[in-house]
């Protein structure tokens, strides 16, 4: 029959698979994309305003449970619930309480853009995983709390999207760091620390070769500190991008609360006390305060 298509046994046109989700393109034309997406348990995701206010997005939950956070109003959603978005002014946030699968229909060709950007991201993430799995897992945790802080600070949609990807890639430069230095059980020598200090600049150079080149300054600055004691450039205060300041706080918190080759993890309270002690000199006070509020809301502190 002309114009009729039949697909069986989970067939799809194209697929994207990342650490937090998998996305199947089921059908598309110039006016609409029909997709099915699975978001993995505990992952944070969001829908955000489109540049075209006429774009309609529709989501029908097939399985699993998720929590919707709309300007602080939280609602649980499950199978056969659905939601739509058109003319959004602010992002709407979600947390997957289990693996969640939903049907996603959009009247803009969003899959093509996601596919192109995802190819670059997946390639870089694979490099990290092959060298240092800890760095990959660490970056995932840093990303989750960076986005939660961005919500508290009411960052614009564009900046939130940039922060999300920059957080995922902030340690990509460690690809160039010898594994024996990354996993050294004792204190680093001065020479070894100088090598470690190269990773923000190396990461910036790596993303310059991809569609994420505009994120290079954020990645390069995530170890800068307000008083100029950071690296690689010794930037101070307002010379440091807000996104880099956010990553600096979440990066430090996660590093302190996870086991390392040379020490056991500190408690969340100890890590927060250290961040507060250095608030105003090393870390942005507003960001530190936002993280503390989030951790208290989650019962971690």
Secondary structure, DSSP 8 states (H G I E B T S, - for coil): -TT-----TT--SEEEE-SSEEEEEEEE-SS-EEEEEEE-TT-EEEE---SSTT-EEEEEEEES-EEEEETTEEEEE-TT-EEEEES-SS-EEEEESS-EEEEEEESS-HHHHHHHHHHHHHHHHHHHHHH-HHHHHHHHHHHHHHHHHHHHTT--HHHHHHHHHHHHHTTGGGGGS-HHHHT-SS---HHHHHHHTTHHHHHHHHHTTSTTGGGHHHHHTTT--TBS-SSSS--BGGGS-HHHHHHHHHHHHHHHTS-BTTB----HHHHHHHHHHTBTTTB-HHHHHHHHHHHHHTT--
